[in-house]
Amino acid sequence: MPENSPETMTRNRSIFLLSLGCSKNTVDSERLIGQARLKGLSFTDEPDEADIVIINTCGFIADAKTESIDEILAAAKKRKNGEIEALYVMGCLSALYAAELRAELPEVDRFFGTADLPEILDILGTAYDPATRFERSLLSPSHYAWLKLSEGCSRTCSFCAIPKMRGRYKSESIEDLLQEATRLKAKGVKELNLIAQDITPYGLDLYGTSRLNDLIRELSDLNFDWIRLLYAYPLDFPLEVIDTMRERENICDYLDMPVQHISDRILASMKRGIGKQDTIGLLESIRKRNPNIRLRTTMIVGYPGETRAEFEELLQFVREFRFDRLGCFPYSHEEYTAAYDNLEDNIPEEEKQERIGELMELQEGISEKKNRALEEKTLKVLVEEVEDNLAFARTEYDAPEVDNECVLDTAGIDIRPGDFCMATIEESSAYELVGRIEH
């Protein structure tokens, strides 16, 4: 190999990769790092030590775009000043606005989209090898990982530009996912979190029907301690998945299903393909099939034209259905969406924030009561961190990064991140449990 070849030059350089946005983006970053490391490339966790910087951007909503642009600008300043030798930008924002970014940021050496892993490896001086496509360097704690079931989305939700950024829905095969999961288990992963833009139609494009239930059964047989389902679309959700969840001990009694709103008019304008009564019927069926399930959802408030009455309808729905976990976003008027092209963003930002406050105050009260019902119960928990005689853990009802944490006194107890233990809940608040470890 010539001494001044791109591969030789990159092998002698340190790379810093900043991964922004969602867990799907995290998996893309893990694949890039894992496959590059296999070829001998070196990565650092310290941006100031890097010769090459790669930023994996998010472009979903305005706040995410702003964060991505701020990080690019900071790195571009370093590139201009000669503090780094190369700056590459990848991911959703780059896919959506490559031409505009290229014109405004000449300091960036190259922009890549969301499906350009071979090209990124090539510019780093190494070749993409399909035989190593399952190799990942985990950016999450080593006891849990994300398994991305598919790429892209074929839904037409009016507020979302994901299909423009990531293309139409494309499932990974069951065989490939089992192979990737097996590799993750060999790395010590205990909790497998199944993700996609939408897990509901998994396999439809490959097999002609949803194969989500078949997949989770086969993953369950690999004997992970916990398997968790995230990002399920309500329309056409395969209810047999809930039966499998109830039957299989290592499939968490947990489902993340964003419903976004409950007003028929708004759901129709959002092009969700499902109305109020069918949404309620589905959620009731899920709870009936598995009474122990914890349901997480996401709502959007301040959608164009959302009246006070429609927002009150949403509040009443949440009040009556009592979701176990709930997140809320203000509507974000995004280019390359049907809502952007056809509707006026006519709810003032202040009003959006007030509505978020009302909804989350309601949910806080619901969460407080649900957590109080856990007091004096003994639950299996997974330890995330240990610090100063305290452990921070999660129950099977809590996903990484977004749900409750359980705080445990570890004085005199040898316990480490990634350990499971039994904990009796002694106190609670809306988003926190406090317990004692049972020996």
N, C-alpha and C positions, 0 to 999 in steps of 0.2 A: 504494500500500500504506500503510495507516495507520501512523503512527509507533510506536504502542504495540501493534501486532498481534503475535501469538506468533512469526511468522516474523521480523519486524523485530527483536524482542527477542532471539531466538536467534542471529540473524546477528551481533549485537553481543556475543555471549558466546563464551567458549572452552570446548570440550568435551574431557574426558578419558575415554577408554574403556579399562577394564582387562579384558583377555580372559584368562580362566582355563580350565584343562582342556585338552582334546584338540585336535587339528588340525581336527576338524569344527567345533568352537566357533570356532576361529580364522577359518575361512572365513565364518562368520556375522558375526563382528566386522568382517572386511574388507569385506563387502557393505554393512554399515551405514555404515561410515566413507566408503566410496567413493561411495555414492549420496547421502549427506548433503553431501559436499564438492562434488559436481556442482551442488547447489542453493545453494552459497555458504557453507555452514556451516564453522566453523573448529574444528580439533582441535589439541590440544597433547599432547606426550609427557610433560609435567611435571604431576603431579597438583596440586601447590601453585599452579599458574598457572590452574587450571580454575575456571570459574563453574558448570559442570554436570558431574557425574560419572555415568558409566554403568558398571555392573559386569556382565559376561557370565559367569555362574556355571557351575560344574560340580557335578553331584550324583551321580556314578557310585558312589563308595565313600566310606567314612567320612572318610578323610583329605582327600579333595577337598571334601566338604561342610564340614569344619572350616575349611579355607582360605577357602572362599567366605564363610562366616559371619563369619570374622575380618575379612575385607576390607570386608564390608557394615557391620559394627559400627564400624570405623575411619572409614568415610565417613559413617555416620549421626551420629557424634560431631561431625564437621565441619559437617554439615547443621544439627544442633541448635544449634551455636555460631554459626551464620551465616557460616561460612567459605566455604560454597558455596551457590548459589541453588537447586539442584535435584539430587536423587539418584534415579536410575532403576536398577532391577535386572532383568536378563533372563536367559535361558538355562535349563539343565536343573534346577537347584535351585529356581529360581523357578517353573518349570512344575509341579514335584512338590509343592511346599509353599507355594503362593501364599497360601492362607488363613492358615496358621500364621505365616508371615513377616509378613503384613500386620498381624496382631494384636500381634506382638511388637516390630515395628519401625515405629512410626508416623512416624519421621523420613524413611522412604523415600516419595518422592512417588508412585511407581507401580511395580508389578511386571508383568513381561511374560513370556510363555512362549517357546518355541523357534521359533514360526512367526509372530511378531508384528511382523515388520519394518515393514509398512505403518503399524501403530499407533504404533510407536516414532518413525518419521519424522514422523508426524502430530503427536505431542506435542512434537517438536522444531520444529514450525512449518513443515514442508514436506511435500509429498505424494509418496507412492510412485508411481514411474513404471515400469510393466512394461518399457518400451522400454530402460531403463537397468539391468535386473536383473543384467547380467553385469559391471557396473562394480564393481571392487574396489580398495581401497588396501591393498597388501600389507604385512602385519606381519612376514613372514619376510624374510630377505635377498633382494634383488631377483633373484638368479640362480636361485632355486627357488620353487615355489609348490605348493599343494595344489589338486587338482581333486576336488570332492565329487560323486560319481556319483549319490547318492541321499540321501533323508532317511528316518529312522526304521528300524524293524526288525520283521519279522514272525516271527522265531524266538521260542521260548518257553523259553530257557535259565533254569533255576530260580534262578540267582544274580543275574540282571540285570534292572534296572528301565528300561532304555532304551526298550522299546516304550511304557511308561507315560509317559515323559518326551517322547518324540519321535514317537509314533504308529507306524502300520504302514509297511512298506517302500514307498517311492514313488520310482521312478527318474526321473532327468532324461532327456529324450530325447537320442538320439545327436546330433541336429542342434544342440540347445542346448549340449551339452557341447563340440562342435567349435567353436561360435561363441565360447564362453567361453575355450577353450584358445587359439584364434587371438588373442584379445585379450591373453591372458597372454603369448603369444610376442612380440607387438608391444611389450610392456613390457620385454622383455629376458630373460624367464624361459628358462633353459636346461634345467632339470630339472623335470619334471612328476610329482608324486607323486599317484597315484590312491588316493582314500580313500572310505570310507563306513563305516557301522556294519558292513557286510558287502558286499564287492564281488562275491561268488560269484553271487548271483542277479540281477545287474544286468540290467535290461530285461525280466525275467520278467513283471512286472505290466503293462508296456506292450505287449510284443510276443509274449507267450505262451511264450517260451523265453529262456534266458540269452543275452544279446548281448554279453557281456564281450569275447569274442574279436574280434567285429566292431568293437567300439569301439576296442580297443587297436590294431588294424590301421589304422584311420582316423586315430587320433591319431599313430601312427608316421609316417604320410605327411605330417604337418605339420612334420616335421624338427626336433623337439626333440632335443637332444643325448642326454638320458636320460629315460626314462619308467619309473617304478617302481610296483610293485603292493603295496598294503598292506591288511591286514585282510580276508583271504580265509577264509571258513568252510569247513571240510573237506567237509561233506556236499554232494554233488552238484557239487563243483568241476569246471568244464569243462577237461579235460586238454588240449584243443587250444590253450588259452592258453599252455601250456608249449612246445608246438611252435612257436608264433608267437614266443615269447620267444627260442627257440634260433635261429630264422631271421632275426629282425630285430635288427640291430646296436644300434639306439638304445633297445631295450627291455631294461632292466637284467636280468642274470641273478640275480634276487633275488625272493623271495616271502615275505611275512609271513603266516603261517597259524597263528593261535592254536589249539592243540589242547586246552588246559586241563588234561587229565589223561589217563591211559591205562588205569586200572582200569575194567573193564566195569561194575562196580556203581556206581562214582562217575559215570561218563559217563551211565549210565541215569538216575541220580538228578538229574544236572545237566540232563537232557532235551536232550542234544546231538544225538540222532538217529543217532549213529554209534558203533560199538564199537571195541574194541582192534584186532582183526584188520583191519577195513576201514580204520582210521586208518593202521596200519602199511603196508597194501597201497597206499593212496593215496600216502603219502610216498615209498615205494620206487618207484612208477610215475613220480612227478615227477622223482626223481633219475635214473631210467633214461632218461627222455625228454630230460633236459637235465643231463648229468653236471657241467656247470660251475655249476649253480645254487647260490646260497646261500639257505638256509632259516632264517628267523627264526620263533620261536614264543613263546607265553606259557603259563605254567602257573599254576594256582591250588593252593595247599597249605592244609591245615587245613580243608578242606571238612567240613561236619558228618558225623561218623561215620568220617572217614578213619582207618583203622587204621595201625599201624606197618607191617604187611605191605603194605598198599596204597601207602603212601609209598615203601617199598623197591621195589615194582614200578615206580613212576614213576622212581626213581633208575636202576634197571636199564635201563629203556627209553631214558632220556637217555644213559646210558653206552654203550649199543649203537648207537643211531641217530646220536649225535654231531651235534646241531644246530649250525649255524654261528653262530647268534645265539639267545639265550634270555633272556627276562625272566620274573620270578616275582612274584606277589602273594599276600599272605595272604587267605584267604577273609574277606569283609566281609559281615556279616549285615544286609542292606538291606531296609527296608520296601518294600512293593509288589512283592515277589518271591515266587515259590512256595516257595523255601527258607525265607524268613522266616516264612511262614504255616504251614509244615508240618514244619520241622526245628528241632532245638535246636542252637544254636551252641556245641557241646560240646568243642571243642578249645581249650585255654587259649591266650591270646595269646602267652605265652612259648614254648609248644610250636610254634606257627605260625612264630615268628621263628627258632627253632632249625632247623626244616625248611627254611625259605628259605635259611638259612646253609649247610646241607648241600648243597642243590641247586645253589646258586650257586658253591660251592667246587668241586663237580664240573664245572660248566660252565666255570669259570675255567681249569681244567686242559685241557679240550677246546679252548677258545679259544686258549690259549697255543700248543698244538701246531699248530692250524690256521694261526695267524698266522706261526709259525716257518717253515711250509712256503712262505710268500710271500717269505722273505728271498732276495735276489739276483734276484728277478723284477722286471720293469719294468711298471708299471701306469699307466693313465690316471687322473688324480685331478682333482677339482674343488676349487678353493681357496675356503675359507669365510672365513678371517680372515688378516690379515697384521699382525704386531706384533713390533717389536724384532728384525728380521732372521730372523723365523720365520714360516712359513706353516702354517696348520692346514687340512688338506684331508680329502677323503673319496674312497674308491674307489667304483666302481659297486656294490660289494657292501655298502655301508654307507649306511643311511638317515639323513636329518637328525635330529639331537638324541638318537638312541638307540644308535647303533652306534660302531664304531671311528673314531678320528681318526688321520690321517697327518700327522706333524710333519716339516716340511722346512726346511732352512737356505736363506734367501733372500739372504744377503749378496752384494751386487754384482749381484743379479738383479732386474729390474723385473717384478714379478708382483703381481696385485691380486685381491681377492675377486671371484669369478665367472669367473676364468680357469681354463682346463683346461691341464694340463701332464703330461708323462710323468715318473714318479718311480721310481727303483730303490730297493727296500726293503733297508735295511742292518741294521736291528735291529727287534725286536718284543717286545711283552709281551701279556698277555691281551686288552687293549682298546686298544692303541696300536701304531701302526707308525711307524718313523722312517726317512726316506728322503732321497735326494738328487735334485735336479731335473736331468733330462737336457736339455741344450741342443739 
